Amino acid sequence: MKILNDDIKFYKKTFNHLLLPQNANIMKKSLYNAVDEMWYLAGDNSTDFNFYTKRAILSGIYVNALFVLFNKDFKQVEINIDKNLKKISKIPKFKERFSFIKDNIPVILKGLLS
């Protein structure tokens, strides 16, 4: 963390520069590469729809953590990441609740169309 503390102004300027509209493509590619590398290092080898959803979710958490880091401190980043991970952990429960609808859509539509 000391290394990051020493260079935090540089990273903040770089991050803010990448947020400019003319740098959107560089930002998207850099964000994707960073998040993809994180999942690779975590041992993720998904190839289905989960490949994309995992990266999209982690992108949101990562960018949010960077905003907090550049505007607050490491402790707040930790708290924020924990809060976001708690929210994300509810996704399987949410999916489970709606699996009934997904599994029965053909029956429901057939009943509506009859």
Number of C-alpha atoms within 10 A of each C-alpha: 6 7 7 10 12 10 10 14 12 12 15 16 12 11 16 12 14 17 15 10 9 10 11 13 12 12 17 14 11 13 18 16 13 16 20 20 14 14 17 12 9 9 9 13 10 12 8 8 8 11 14 13 11 15 20 15 14 22 18 13 18 16 13 15 20 15 14 19 18 17 12 11 11 15 11 14 19 14 13 17 17 13 12 17 14 11 10 13 10 10 11 10 10 10 11 11 11 11 12 10 12 12 10 11 12 11 11 12 10 10 9 8 7 5
